[in-house]
Amino acid sequence: MKRKLFLLVQAFLATMMTSVYAQTFSADKIYTIVCKPDLNTFMQDNGTGALLLGAESAGTLWTFEPTENADCYYVKNVKTGNYIQDCPDSEVPATMGTEPVEYYIKGDASGGQAGKNFYRMTSTDRTPKDFSAGTIGLNRHGDNKWVQGFASVSGANQWSVWCIREVEKVQKESLSSPYTGTTVQEGIVYLYNVESGKWLQNNDRFNPELTTQYWTTRAELGDWGFDVKLVAQEDGGYQIDPNYINNHSINDFNLYLDTNQPVTSWKFTPKNIAGISNAYSIVAEKATLGSDVNGYLRGADLGATTWQVVTRDERIQYAQQNATAENPIDMTFLVPNPDLSNNNERAAWTVNRDGGNEGWNDNIRYNRNFWASGFNSLDVSQTEIDIPNGIYQVCFSLMYSPTALGDVNIDDYNAYKTNGEETVYLVGYANGETIKARSIYSVEGTSGVTNQHQKQVGDYFFPGGPNQVNGSMAIGNYQTEPLTVTVTDGKLSLGVKSIEGCPTTAYIGFNGIKLNYVGTAEENTVSVSVTDAGYATFVAPGYIEEIPEGVIAYAAQVAEGYVHLEPTNAIPEGVAVVLKAAEGTYTMPINPTPADLVLVNDLKAATDAVVTNGTQYILAKQDAGIGFYKATSGTTIAAGKGYLVITGADVKAFYPFAEEETAINSLTPALSEGNGAIYNVAGQRVSKLQKGINIVGGKKVLR
C-alpha cells in the first residue's frame, strides 16, 4: 500500500512539475536564445558549422519545431536553416547541421527566475536528460564565444541556463505610404521602411529589449533618416554606403556602418503590394533588412520588410506640401550629422574654443554628446547648410552648468530658481535667432539614478559627471523650446555658443539638434476681413503673437446680463475673440511655437459650422447698432467665427458697442425711454422692479 501511495505521489509531483515548467514554443514564431548571466550574449549560427555566441545579428533568430514528445523540439536557425546537433560531452563545442536533432527543454526556477523565460537545454539522446545530477546540457564557454556541453543541473551552474524570448512579428492587413519612391539605381537616396513609417539611419535609440545597447554606428530605424549612396555591384546588388569610415558599407552580419569587413551586396527585389509604388525587399547573403513590431531594425524577415527608395527632392516636396504650424514635418536630415554620431564622415561641426577642455562622450552607447569646460569662449557650429527657404523650428539638446559637475551646489540652484534663464550664459542659435540653453538645475531628480543624476544638492539630484549628462540627455532631458527661424536665401547656419558673462568655471553638454519644417511665410499667416461695421469675430487657427497695428482684439465675458470686453495683446490657438478695426483685410502671422496663454473668455469658437438652436448670439450690425444678437434657430454660424451661448433668459440682444477710442468696457442692453423707465435685462419695459437685475436710468439695479 505504501509503495502504491508513493508512486501516486511521485506521478502527481511529476505532473505538477510539467505544468509549472512546461513551455509551449510555437513553430510559427521566432525566438532569441540568450545566456542568463549575460543577456547580451546571443546563441547564433553564422554558417561555419559551430554553435557560437555573440551580439545580436541575423544569425541569432531561432524557431522551435515541436516533436511528438512533451517539451521536446528541433531547434532551427532562421538564417541558415541548420539545426543544433547532439548536445556534446563536457567542454566539447556544440555544432550545427542539416539534420534535425530532438532537444528536451525544461523551465528553470533557480534563483527566483520562474516565469521569466529561463530554461535548460539538452538533446534527448543523453542520459540522464532531466537535469538531475549528471545531466550534460548546453553551456556558455568561458571565453563567451561558443557553446559547449557542460553540467546542467537544476539549481546550479547558471552558465547552463538560457533565456528564450519571442521576437514578435509585424502583422498588418494593409499598407500605405505618403511617398511615391523611385526605381532603384545608383545615387544618393533615403530608404523608407513602409511598415514602421521610419527611415534608415544610424542608431540613436534606446532599445528596451537589449541589456547592452547598440553603438551609434549601427544601422537603425529612426524619425529623420540619413542619405545613403547606392553603388551597383557585379552580382546585381548594391553597396549601401552610409558615409561612415572604413569600408563604407552597411554590414549584413551585424548591420554596423563602420567595419572593415568586405563590402556587402544588397539585392533590391521588387514587391507587388497594393497601394505602394516602387516597393522593394532588401536582402543580402546574411541578412534581410526589416523592422520588428517595435520599429527596431532587425536582420531578418519579421513581417516588416517593405522599403521605398526616396529622393531628397521628394522628401522636400512632401514637407513643403504638407507641413503646417500645427503639424510641422521633421527635416533633420538636411543637417549633416545632427545627432553627433561617432565615425560619421558627415561630421561637419566646427569647434572654436578659447581655453579650457573639450571632448566627446559616447559611454552611453546609443548616444554621443560634446562637452566643454573651463573655457573663455566657445562656439560649435555648422555654416551655410543648403536648405529650402521657409520657416523652421530648431530644437537643441543643450545643458549649461555654471560650475564643474562635481561642484553643483545649493547656492547656484537657488539662484536659478530665483532668476531662471538669466543665470544661463549659453545659447543655441540659427540665422541670428537665439535661445537659452537649459540649466543643469532645470531637471530635478528626486532620487539618484545611475548614469543620469547622482549628485545630490539639497533634496534633489543632478548630473555629477559626463556620463550622467550624456545619460540624462539620452532620455530627452535638457531639450530647449523650439527656436523659430526663417530661411530666405537657401542657407542655414546654426550652432551653440557662450555669451558675455559666461564664467570660466562653466560646463556645457551638447547633444545635437532636431529640425522641423513649418512652411513658408505666406502659408503661416491668416487673413481676416472687417466690414464697415468696424467689428468682427475671429477664431485663431494658430498662436497669434503679433496683432496688426490698428486692430484691437478682445476676449468677451458675460456677467450679470452684460458682455464685458477685455483687450488682449495675443490670441491663443483655437480661441475666439472680437476684433475692432477700420474696414479692411488684415494679415496676422501664425507663430509655430505654442503659447502658454489662457484668456478668460466666454466666446465660443466655431471650428466647424454650427447650426443654431436658439441659445447662440452672434455679432451683427442691425438697425439698433452693432451688438450680439440672438441667432434664429436653424441658421448656421460659419466656421472661424465666434459666438456667445446664453441659456435661461430671453435676452434678445446685447448692444450697442460703446464708441471709445482705446477699449470697449461693456455692451449694455439698449434703452429707448427716459431716465424714469424700468427695463429688464432683455430690454423689455416693465411697470415695476422685478426680482433680479433691472435697468433704471441707464444703470443696473439689483432687487
C-alpha positions as CSV (number, residue, x, y, z in Angstrom):
1,M,0.0,0.0,0.0
2,K,2.8,2.4,0.9
3,R,4.6,1.6,-2.4
4,K,1.4,2.4,-4.4
5,L,0.9,5.6,-2.5
6,F,4.5,6.6,-3.1
7,L,4.1,6.0,-6.8
8,L,0.9,8.0,-6.9
9,V,2.5,11.0,-5.1
10,Q,5.5,10.7,-7.4
11,A,3.3,10.8,-10.5
12,F,1.4,13.7,-9.1
13,L,4.5,15.7,-8.5
14,A,5.8,14.9,-12.0
15,T,2.5,16.2,-13.4
16,M,2.8,19.4,-11.3
17,M,6.5,19.9,-12.4
18,T,5.4,19.6,-16.0
19,S,2.6,22.1,-15.6
20,V,4.8,24.6,-13.8
21,Y,7.8,24.4,-16.1
22,A,6.4,23.3,-19.4
23,Q,6.7,25.8,-22.2
24,T,4.9,25.5,-25.5
25,F,7.0,27.1,-28.2
26,S,5.1,27.7,-31.4
27,A,6.6,26.5,-34.7
28,D,5.5,29.7,-36.5
29,K,7.1,32.1,-34.1
30,I,10.7,33.3,-33.9
31,Y,12.8,33.5,-30.7
32,T,16.2,34.5,-29.5
33,I,18.3,32.3,-27.1
34,V,20.4,34.4,-24.7
35,C,22.8,33.3,-21.9
36,K,21.2,34.1,-18.5
37,P,24.3,35.7,-16.8
38,D,24.8,38.0,-19.8
39,L,21.6,38.9,-21.6
40,N,23.6,40.5,-24.4
41,T,25.2,37.2,-25.4
42,F,23.1,35.5,-28.1
43,M,23.3,32.0,-29.3
44,Q,23.9,32.2,-33.1
45,D,24.7,30.3,-36.3
46,N,27.0,32.1,-38.8
47,G,27.1,29.2,-41.2
48,T,30.5,27.9,-40.0
49,G,29.2,24.7,-38.5
50,A,29.8,25.8,-35.0
51,L,27.2,27.0,-32.5
52,L,28.5,30.4,-31.5
53,L,27.8,33.2,-29.1
54,G,27.9,37.0,-29.8
55,A,26.0,40.2,-30.2
56,E,22.5,40.1,-31.8
57,S,22.6,39.6,-35.5
58,A,20.8,38.0,-38.4
59,G,22.1,34.6,-37.1
60,T,20.5,34.9,-33.7
61,L,16.9,34.1,-34.6
62,W,15.6,30.6,-34.0
63,T,12.4,28.5,-34.4
64,F,11.3,25.6,-32.2
65,E,9.6,22.8,-34.1
66,P,7.7,20.6,-31.7
67,T,8.2,16.8,-31.8
68,E,5.6,14.2,-30.6
69,N,7.3,14.2,-27.2
70,A,6.4,16.6,-24.4
71,D,8.6,19.6,-24.1
72,C,10.8,18.4,-27.0
73,Y,11.8,20.4,-30.1
74,Y,14.0,20.6,-33.1
75,V,15.9,23.9,-32.7
76,K,16.4,25.6,-36.1
77,N,18.3,28.7,-37.1
78,V,16.2,31.1,-39.2
79,K,19.0,32.4,-41.3
80,T,20.9,29.3,-42.2
81,G,18.2,26.7,-41.8
82,N,20.5,24.5,-39.8
83,Y,19.7,22.6,-36.6
84,I,21.5,22.4,-33.3
85,Q,23.1,19.0,-33.3
86,D,23.5,16.5,-30.4
87,C,24.5,18.0,-27.1
88,P,28.2,17.2,-26.8
89,D,30.2,15.9,-23.9
90,S,31.5,18.2,-21.2
91,E,33.7,21.0,-22.6
92,V,33.3,19.8,-26.2
93,P,32.0,22.5,-28.6
94,A,28.4,22.2,-29.9
95,T,27.8,22.1,-33.6
96,M,25.2,22.9,-36.3
97,G,24.0,20.6,-39.1
98,T,21.3,19.9,-41.6
99,E,19.6,17.0,-39.8
100,P,17.1,17.9,-37.0
101,V,18.0,16.7,-33.5
102,E,15.5,16.5,-30.7
103,Y,16.1,18.6,-27.6
104,Y,14.4,18.5,-24.2
105,I,13.8,22.0,-22.9
106,K,12.8,22.5,-19.3
107,G,11.9,25.7,-17.4
108,D,14.5,26.6,-14.7
109,A,13.2,28.1,-11.5
110,S,16.5,28.5,-9.8
111,G,17.4,31.9,-8.4
112,G,13.8,33.0,-8.4
113,Q,13.6,33.1,-12.2
114,A,10.4,31.1,-12.6
115,G,8.1,32.7,-15.2
116,K,10.9,34.7,-16.8
117,N,11.6,32.5,-19.8
118,F,14.7,30.8,-18.4
119,Y,15.4,27.2,-19.5
120,R,17.9,24.4,-19.7
121,M,18.5,22.5,-22.9
122,T,19.9,19.1,-23.7
123,S,19.4,16.6,-26.6
124,T,17.2,13.6,-25.8
125,D,19.9,11.1,-26.6
126,R,21.7,11.9,-23.4
127,T,21.3,10.0,-20.1
128,P,20.2,11.5,-17.8
129,K,18.3,14.3,-19.6
130,D,16.0,15.6,-16.8
131,F,18.6,18.0,-15.4
132,S,19.2,15.9,-12.3
133,A,22.7,15.1,-11.1
134,G,24.9,14.0,-14.0
135,T,23.0,15.8,-16.8
136,I,25.1,17.4,-19.5
137,G,23.4,20.4,-21.3
138,L,24.2,23.3,-23.5
139,N,26.5,25.8,-21.7
140,R,28.3,29.0,-22.4
141,H,32.0,28.5,-22.8
142,G,34.2,30.7,-20.6
143,D,35.5,32.8,-23.4
144,N,32.0,33.8,-24.3
145,K,32.4,33.0,-28.0
146,W,30.9,29.5,-28.4
147,V,28.5,26.9,-26.9
148,Q,29.7,23.7,-25.3
149,G,28.4,20.7,-23.3
150,F,28.7,21.0,-19.6
151,A,27.0,20.1,-16.3
152,S,23.4,21.4,-16.3
153,V,21.7,20.5,-13.0
154,S,18.6,22.4,-11.8
155,G,19.5,25.0,-9.3
156,A,23.2,25.0,-10.2
157,N,25.6,26.4,-12.9
158,Q,23.8,29.5,-14.3
159,W,26.0,29.4,-17.4
160,S,23.8,26.4,-18.5
161,V,20.6,28.5,-18.2
162,W,19.2,30.2,-21.3
163,C,16.6,32.9,-21.7
164,I,14.3,32.2,-24.6
165,R,12.3,35.2,-25.8
166,E,9.8,35.6,-28.6
167,V,10.6,38.2,-31.2
168,E,7.1,39.4,-32.3
169,K,6.4,39.6,-36.0
170,V,4.7,42.6,-37.6
171,Q,1.3,41.8,-38.9
172,K,-0.6,44.5,-41.0
173,E,-3.6,43.8,-43.2
174,S,-2.9,46.8,-45.5
175,L,-0.1,49.2,-46.1
176,S,0.1,52.8,-47.1
177,S,2.9,55.3,-47.7
178,P,3.0,59.1,-48.2
179,Y,5.8,58.6,-50.7
180,T,5.9,57.6,-54.4
181,G,9.5,56.4,-54.3
182,T,11.7,55.7,-57.3
183,T,13.2,52.7,-59.0
184,V,16.5,51.5,-57.5
185,Q,19.6,52.9,-59.2
186,E,22.9,54.4,-58.3
187,G,22.9,57.7,-56.5
188,I,22.2,59.4,-53.2
189,V,18.8,58.4,-51.7
190,Y,16.9,57.7,-48.5
191,L,15.5,54.3,-47.5
192,Y,12.0,54.4,-46.1
193,N,10.5,51.3,-44.2
194,V,6.8,51.3,-45.0
195,E,5.5,49.1,-42.2
196,S,7.2,51.1,-39.4
197,G,7.0,54.5,-41.0
198,K,10.6,55.1,-40.2
199,W,13.8,55.8,-42.1
200,L,17.2,54.0,-42.3
201,Q,19.8,55.9,-40.3
202,N,22.4,55.4,-37.6
203,N,21.3,54.3,-34.1
204,D,20.2,56.9,-31.7
205,R,17.5,55.0,-29.8
206,F,17.3,53.2,-26.5
207,N,16.1,49.6,-27.2
208,P,14.4,48.2,-24.1
209,E,14.9,44.6,-25.4
210,L,18.7,44.9,-25.0
211,T,20.7,44.8,-21.8
212,T,23.7,46.4,-23.6
213,Q,22.7,48.9,-26.2
214,Y,24.0,49.2,-29.8
215,W,26.5,51.9,-30.6
216,T,25.6,55.0,-32.7
217,T,27.5,53.3,-35.6
218,R,24.9,50.6,-36.1
219,A,22.2,50.9,-38.7
220,E,18.7,51.5,-37.1
221,L,15.3,52.9,-38.0
222,G,14.5,56.5,-36.9
223,D,12.4,59.6,-37.4
224,W,14.7,61.6,-39.7
225,G,16.9,59.2,-41.7
226,F,20.2,59.9,-43.4
227,D,21.2,59.8,-47.0
228,V,23.0,56.7,-48.4
229,K,24.8,56.2,-51.6
230,L,23.8,53.2,-53.7
231,V,26.7,51.7,-55.7
232,A,26.0,48.9,-58.2
233,Q,27.8,45.6,-57.7
234,E,28.7,43.0,-60.3
235,D,26.2,40.5,-58.9
236,G,23.3,42.8,-59.5
237,G,23.1,44.1,-55.9
238,Y,24.1,47.4,-54.4
239,Q,26.5,48.6,-51.9
240,I,24.7,50.7,-49.3
241,D,27.3,53.4,-48.4
242,P,26.3,55.2,-45.2
243,N,29.2,57.6,-45.4
244,Y,30.9,56.3,-42.4
245,I,34.6,55.4,-42.1
246,N,36.3,52.2,-43.1
247,N,34.6,50.1,-45.8
248,H,31.7,52.5,-46.5
249,S,29.2,49.6,-46.4
250,I,26.3,48.6,-44.1
251,N,27.5,45.2,-43.0
252,D,25.0,42.3,-43.4
253,F,26.3,40.3,-40.4
254,N,25.5,42.8,-37.6
255,L,24.3,45.9,-39.5
256,Y,27.2,48.1,-38.4
257,L,28.2,51.1,-40.5
258,D,32.0,51.3,-39.9
259,T,33.5,47.9,-40.1
260,N,36.5,46.7,-42.2
261,Q,34.7,43.6,-43.4
262,P,34.1,43.0,-47.2
263,V,31.5,45.2,-48.8
264,T,28.0,43.7,-48.6
265,S,25.9,43.4,-51.7
266,W,22.2,44.1,-51.0
267,K,19.6,42.8,-53.5
268,F,16.7,45.1,-54.1
269,T,13.8,42.8,-55.2
270,P,10.5,44.5,-56.3
271,K,7.4,43.7,-54.2
272,N,3.9,43.9,-55.6
273,I,1.8,45.5,-52.9
274,A,-1.5,47.2,-53.4
275,G,-1.2,51.0,-52.8
276,I,2.6,51.0,-52.6
277,S,4.6,52.1,-55.6
278,N,8.2,51.2,-56.1
279,A,8.3,48.8,-53.2
280,Y,11.3,46.5,-52.6
281,S,12.7,44.0,-50.2
282,I,16.4,44.4,-49.4
283,V,18.2,41.1,-48.8
284,A,21.9,40.2,-48.5
285,E,23.7,36.9,-48.0
286,K,23.5,37.0,-44.2
287,A,20.5,39.4,-43.5
288,T,17.2,40.7,-44.6
289,L,16.6,44.4,-43.7
290,G,13.4,44.7,-41.8
291,S,11.6,46.1,-38.7
292,D,10.3,44.3,-35.7
293,V,7.0,45.1,-34.1
294,N,8.5,47.9,-32.1
295,G,10.1,49.6,-35.1
296,Y,13.7,48.5,-34.5
297,L,15.8,47.3,-37.3
298,R,16.4,43.6,-37.5
299,G,18.4,41.4,-39.9
300,A,15.6,39.0,-40.6
301,D,12.1,38.9,-42.1
302,L,9.8,39.7,-39.2
303,G,6.9,40.9,-41.4
304,A,8.2,44.4,-42.0
305,T,10.5,44.2,-45.0
306,T,8.9,46.7,-47.4
307,W,11.1,49.6,-48.5
308,Q,10.9,52.5,-50.8
309,V,13.8,54.4,-52.3
310,V,13.1,58.1,-51.8
311,T,15.0,61.0,-53.2
312,R,15.9,64.2,-51.4
313,D,13.7,66.2,-53.7
314,E,10.6,64.1,-52.9
315,R,11.2,64.4,-49.2
316,I,11.4,68.2,-49.5
317,Q,8.4,68.3,-51.8
318,Y,6.3,66.3,-49.4
319,A,7.2,68.6,-46.5
320,Q,6.5,71.7,-48.5
321,Q,3.1,70.4,-49.5
322,N,2.0,69.1,-46.1
323,A,3.8,71.0,-43.2
324,T,1.8,73.5,-41.2
325,A,2.4,75.4,-38.0
326,E,0.2,72.8,-36.2
327,N,1.8,69.8,-37.9
328,P,5.5,70.5,-38.7
329,I,7.5,67.8,-40.5
330,D,10.8,66.5,-39.5
331,M,13.6,67.7,-41.8
332,T,16.5,66.9,-39.6
333,F,18.1,65.0,-42.5
334,L,19.0,68.3,-44.0
335,V,21.6,68.9,-41.3
336,P,24.8,66.8,-41.6
337,N,25.3,64.5,-38.5
338,P,22.6,66.2,-36.4
339,D,23.0,63.7,-33.5
340,L,26.8,63.8,-33.3
341,S,27.2,60.1,-34.2
342,N,30.7,58.6,-34.0
343,N,32.7,57.8,-37.1
344,N,30.3,59.7,-39.3
345,E,32.1,61.3,-42.2
346,R,29.4,64.0,-42.4
347,A,30.8,65.4,-39.1
348,A,30.5,69.0,-40.2
349,W,30.5,70.5,-36.7
350,T,33.3,73.1,-36.2
351,V,34.5,73.8,-32.7
352,N,36.1,77.1,-31.8
353,R,37.2,77.2,-28.2
354,D,39.4,79.6,-26.3
355,G,41.0,77.9,-23.3
356,G,39.6,75.0,-21.2
357,N,38.9,71.5,-22.4
358,E,36.6,69.6,-24.7
359,G,35.7,66.1,-25.6
360,W,33.1,63.6,-27.0
361,N,31.3,61.2,-24.7
362,D,29.8,58.0,-26.1
363,N,29.9,55.9,-22.9
364,I,26.1,55.7,-23.3
365,R,26.4,53.6,-26.4
366,Y,23.4,54.8,-28.4
367,N,24.1,58.5,-27.6
368,R,27.1,60.7,-28.1
369,N,27.5,64.3,-26.9
370,F,30.0,67.1,-26.9
371,W,31.3,68.6,-23.7
372,A,33.5,71.5,-22.8
373,S,34.6,73.1,-19.6
374,G,36.9,75.9,-18.3
375,F,36.8,77.9,-21.5
376,N,36.9,81.6,-22.1
377,S,34.6,81.4,-25.1
378,L,33.1,78.6,-27.1
379,D,31.3,78.2,-30.5
380,V,30.2,74.9,-32.0
381,S,28.7,75.4,-35.4
382,Q,27.7,74.5,-39.0
383,T,27.5,77.3,-41.5
384,E,25.7,77.8,-44.8
385,I,23.9,74.4,-44.9
386,D,21.9,74.1,-48.2
387,I,18.2,74.2,-47.2
388,P,14.9,75.2,-48.9
389,N,13.5,78.6,-48.0
390,G,10.8,78.6,-45.4
391,I,10.1,78.7,-41.7
392,Y,11.8,76.1,-39.4
393,Q,11.9,75.2,-35.8
394,V,15.2,74.2,-34.3
395,C,15.3,72.3,-31.0
396,F,18.7,72.0,-29.3
397,S,19.7,69.3,-26.8
398,L,21.8,71.7,-24.7
399,M,22.8,71.9,-21.0
400,Y,24.6,74.6,-19.1
401,S,26.2,74.4,-15.6
402,P,27.9,77.4,-14.1
403,T,30.4,75.2,-12.4
404,A,32.2,71.9,-12.9
405,L,29.8,69.0,-12.5
406,G,31.3,67.9,-9.2
407,D,30.7,71.4,-7.8
408,V,27.0,71.8,-8.4
409,N,25.7,73.4,-5.3
410,I,22.7,74.7,-3.4
411,D,23.5,78.4,-3.9
412,D,23.6,78.1,-7.7
413,Y,20.4,76.0,-7.5
414,N,18.7,78.8,-5.5
415,A,20.0,81.5,-7.9
416,Y,18.5,79.6,-10.9
417,K,15.1,79.1,-9.1
418,T,15.1,82.8,-8.4
419,N,16.3,84.2,-11.7
420,G,15.7,81.4,-14.2
421,E,17.4,81.7,-17.6
422,E,19.2,84.9,-16.6
423,T,21.7,82.6,-14.9
424,V,22.4,80.8,-18.2
425,Y,25.3,82.0,-20.4
426,L,25.0,79.5,-23.3
427,V,22.7,79.8,-26.3
428,G,21.6,77.8,-29.3
429,Y,21.4,79.9,-32.4
430,A,20.2,79.7,-36.0
431,N,20.5,82.5,-38.6
432,G,20.8,85.2,-36.0
433,E,18.0,84.0,-33.7
434,T,19.0,82.6,-30.2
435,I,17.5,80.6,-27.4
436,K,19.0,80.0,-24.0
437,A,20.3,76.5,-23.1
438,R,18.7,74.5,-20.3
439,S,20.2,74.9,-16.9
440,I,21.5,71.8,-15.2
441,Y,19.2,72.8,-12.3
442,S,16.1,72.8,-14.6
443,V,15.8,69.0,-14.3
444,E,15.4,68.0,-10.7
445,G,15.8,64.3,-9.9
446,T,14.0,63.2,-6.7
447,S,16.3,60.3,-6.3
448,G,19.7,59.2,-7.6
449,V,19.7,57.3,-10.9
450,T,22.9,55.7,-12.3
451,N,24.2,57.4,-15.5
452,Q,21.6,60.2,-15.2
453,H,21.7,62.1,-11.9
454,Q,23.7,61.0,-8.9
455,K,24.9,64.3,-7.4
456,Q,22.7,65.3,-4.5
457,V,22.1,69.0,-3.9
458,G,19.6,69.6,-1.1
459,D,16.6,67.5,-1.7
460,Y,17.4,66.9,-5.4
461,F,19.8,65.1,-7.7
462,F,21.6,66.4,-10.7
463,P,24.2,65.0,-13.2
464,G,27.6,64.7,-11.4
465,G,29.8,63.7,-14.3
466,P,30.0,63.5,-18.1
467,N,28.4,60.0,-18.3
468,Q,25.4,61.3,-16.3
469,V,25.0,64.3,-18.5
470,N,25.1,62.0,-21.5
471,G,22.6,59.6,-20.0
472,S,20.2,62.3,-18.9
473,M,20.3,63.9,-22.4
474,A,19.8,60.4,-24.0
475,I,16.4,60.1,-22.3
476,G,15.3,63.6,-23.6
477,N,16.3,65.9,-20.7
478,Y,17.7,69.4,-21.4
479,Q,15.8,70.0,-24.7
480,T,15.2,73.7,-25.5
481,E,11.9,75.1,-26.6
482,P,11.7,75.3,-30.5
483,L,13.6,78.2,-31.9
484,T,11.7,79.6,-34.9
485,V,13.9,80.8,-37.8
486,T,13.1,82.0,-41.3
487,V,15.4,81.0,-44.2
488,T,15.2,83.3,-47.2
489,D,18.5,82.7,-49.0
490,G,18.7,78.9,-49.1
491,K,21.2,78.8,-46.3
492,L,21.1,77.9,-42.6
493,S,23.9,78.5,-40.1
494,L,23.4,77.1,-36.6
495,G,25.2,76.1,-33.5
496,V,25.7,76.7,-29.8
497,K,27.9,79.4,-28.2
498,S,28.8,81.0,-24.9
499,I,27.7,84.6,-24.4
500,E,29.1,87.5,-22.5
501,G,29.3,86.9,-18.8
502,C,29.9,83.1,-19.1
503,P,32.2,82.1,-16.1
504,T,35.4,80.2,-16.8
505,T,34.1,77.5,-14.4
506,A,31.2,76.6,-16.7
507,Y,30.5,73.1,-18.1
508,I,28.3,72.5,-21.1
509,G,26.8,69.4,-22.8
510,F,25.6,69.5,-26.4
511,N,23.7,66.5,-27.8
512,G,22.7,67.7,-31.2
513,I,19.6,69.2,-32.8
514,K,16.3,68.5,-34.4
515,L,14.9,70.5,-37.3
516,N,11.3,70.7,-38.2
517,Y,9.8,72.4,-41.3
518,V,6.8,74.6,-40.7
519,G,6.1,76.0,-44.1
520,T,6.6,79.3,-46.0
521,A,5.9,82.7,-44.6
522,E,2.8,83.0,-46.8
523,E,1.5,79.7,-45.5
524,N,1.9,80.8,-41.9
525,T,-0.3,83.8,-41.9
526,V,-4.0,84.2,-41.6
527,S,-6.2,87.0,-43.0
528,V,-9.4,88.4,-41.6
529,S,-11.8,90.9,-43.1
530,V,-13.6,93.6,-41.1
531,T,-16.6,95.2,-42.6
532,D,-17.8,98.8,-42.3
533,A,-19.3,97.8,-39.0
534,G,-15.8,98.1,-37.6
535,Y,-16.0,94.8,-35.7
536,A,-15.7,91.1,-36.4
537,T,-15.3,87.8,-34.5
538,F,-12.3,85.7,-35.3
539,V,-11.0,82.2,-34.3
540,A,-7.2,81.9,-34.3
541,P,-6.0,78.9,-36.3
542,G,-2.7,79.1,-34.5
543,Y,-1.0,81.2,-31.9
544,I,-1.2,84.9,-32.9
545,E,1.5,86.8,-31.1
546,E,1.6,90.0,-33.2
547,I,-1.7,91.8,-33.7
548,P,-1.5,94.3,-36.6
549,E,-1.4,98.0,-35.9
550,G,-4.9,99.5,-36.0
551,V,-6.5,96.2,-34.8
552,I,-7.6,95.6,-31.2
553,A,-8.5,92.1,-30.0
554,Y,-10.9,91.4,-27.1
555,A,-12.0,88.5,-25.0
556,A,-15.7,88.6,-24.1
557,Q,-17.1,87.7,-20.7
558,V,-20.8,87.5,-19.8
559,A,-21.7,88.6,-16.3
560,E,-25.0,89.9,-14.8
561,G,-26.6,90.5,-18.1
562,Y,-23.7,92.3,-19.6
563,V,-21.0,91.4,-22.1
564,H,-17.6,92.8,-20.9
565,L,-14.8,93.1,-23.4
566,E,-11.2,92.8,-22.2
567,P,-8.4,93.7,-24.6
568,T,-5.6,91.1,-25.2
569,N,-2.3,91.6,-27.0
570,A,-2.1,87.9,-28.2
571,I,-4.6,85.2,-29.2
572,P,-4.1,81.5,-28.3
573,E,-4.8,78.9,-30.9
574,G,-8.4,77.9,-31.3
575,V,-9.7,80.8,-29.3
576,A,-12.5,83.2,-30.5
577,V,-12.1,87.0,-30.0
578,V,-13.8,90.2,-31.1
579,L,-11.7,92.4,-33.4
580,K,-12.1,96.1,-33.6
581,A,-10.6,97.8,-36.7
582,A,-11.4,100.0,-39.7
583,E,-12.9,98.4,-42.7
584,G,-10.3,96.2,-44.5
585,T,-8.4,93.0,-44.6
586,Y,-5.7,92.3,-42.0
587,T,-3.0,89.7,-42.1
588,M,-1.5,88.2,-39.0
589,P,1.5,85.8,-38.7
590,I,0.9,82.5,-37.0
591,N,3.7,81.7,-34.5
592,P,4.7,78.0,-34.8
593,T,5.6,77.9,-31.1
594,P,2.6,77.1,-28.9
595,A,1.8,79.7,-26.3
596,D,1.2,79.1,-22.6
597,L,-1.6,81.7,-22.7
598,V,-5.1,81.4,-21.3
599,L,-7.8,84.0,-21.9
600,V,-10.8,84.4,-19.6
601,N,-13.3,84.2,-22.3
602,D,-17.0,83.3,-22.9
603,L,-16.8,83.5,-26.7
604,K,-17.2,80.1,-28.3
605,A,-15.1,79.2,-31.3
606,A,-16.9,77.7,-34.3
607,T,-14.1,75.5,-35.6
608,D,-16.7,73.9,-37.8
609,A,-20.1,75.3,-39.0
610,V,-22.6,75.5,-36.1
611,V,-26.3,75.0,-36.5
612,T,-28.1,77.3,-34.0
613,N,-30.7,76.2,-31.5
614,G,-31.9,79.5,-30.0
615,T,-29.1,79.9,-27.4
616,Q,-26.4,81.4,-29.7
617,Y,-25.7,85.1,-30.0
618,I,-23.7,86.4,-33.0
619,L,-22.0,89.7,-33.7
620,A,-24.0,91.7,-36.2
621,K,-24.9,95.2,-37.4
622,Q,-28.6,95.9,-37.3
623,D,-30.8,98.9,-37.1
624,A,-30.2,99.3,-33.4
625,G,-26.5,99.2,-33.8
626,I,-23.6,96.7,-33.6
627,G,-24.0,94.0,-31.0
628,F,-24.5,90.4,-30.2
629,Y,-28.0,89.4,-31.4
630,K,-29.8,86.1,-30.8
631,A,-29.4,83.9,-33.9
632,T,-32.6,82.5,-35.4
633,S,-32.9,78.8,-34.7
634,G,-31.8,76.6,-37.6
635,T,-29.4,79.1,-39.1
636,T,-25.7,78.4,-39.5
637,I,-22.7,80.1,-37.9
638,A,-19.8,79.9,-40.3
639,A,-16.6,78.2,-39.2
640,G,-13.9,80.6,-38.0
641,K,-16.4,82.9,-36.3
642,G,-17.1,83.4,-32.6
643,Y,-20.4,83.4,-30.8
644,L,-21.9,83.5,-27.3
645,V,-24.1,80.9,-25.7
646,I,-26.7,82.1,-23.2
647,T,-29.4,80.0,-21.7
648,G,-32.1,80.6,-19.1
649,A,-33.0,84.1,-20.1
650,D,-34.9,85.5,-23.1
651,V,-32.3,88.2,-23.9
652,K,-32.7,89.4,-27.5
653,A,-29.6,91.4,-27.9
654,F,-26.5,92.9,-26.3
655,Y,-25.9,96.4,-27.9
656,P,-24.8,98.9,-28.8
657,F,-21.0,98.9,-28.7
658,A,-19.5,101.9,-26.9
659,E,-17.7,104.4,-29.0
660,E,-14.4,104.6,-27.2
661,E,-11.0,105.3,-28.6
662,T,-9.0,102.5,-26.9
663,A,-11.2,99.9,-25.5
664,I,-14.8,98.7,-25.1
665,N,-15.7,98.2,-21.5
666,S,-19.2,96.7,-21.8
667,L,-22.1,96.0,-24.1
668,T,-25.3,97.2,-22.5
669,P,-28.9,96.3,-23.4
670,A,-30.4,99.3,-25.3
671,L,-32.8,101.7,-23.7
672,S,-35.5,103.6,-25.6
673,E,-37.1,105.7,-22.9
674,G,-36.1,108.4,-20.4
675,N,-34.5,108.0,-17.1
676,G,-37.7,107.0,-15.2
677,A,-38.3,103.9,-17.3
678,I,-37.6,100.5,-15.9
679,Y,-36.3,97.6,-18.1
680,N,-35.3,94.1,-17.5
681,V,-32.1,92.6,-18.9
682,A,-33.9,91.5,-22.1
683,G,-34.6,95.1,-22.9
684,Q,-38.3,94.8,-22.1
685,R,-40.0,97.7,-20.4
686,V,-41.7,96.7,-17.1
687,S,-44.0,98.6,-14.8
688,K,-42.1,97.9,-11.6
689,L,-38.8,96.5,-10.3
690,Q,-38.6,92.8,-10.9
691,K,-36.6,90.2,-8.9
692,G,-33.0,90.2,-10.1
693,I,-31.3,92.8,-12.3
694,N,-33.2,95.8,-13.6
695,I,-32.1,98.8,-15.6
696,V,-33.3,102.2,-14.3
697,G,-32.0,105.4,-15.7
698,G,-29.4,103.5,-17.7
699,K,-27.9,101.9,-14.6
700,K,-28.1,98.3,-13.3
701,V,-30.2,97.9,-10.2
702,L,-30.4,94.6,-8.3
703,R,-33.6,93.8,-6.4
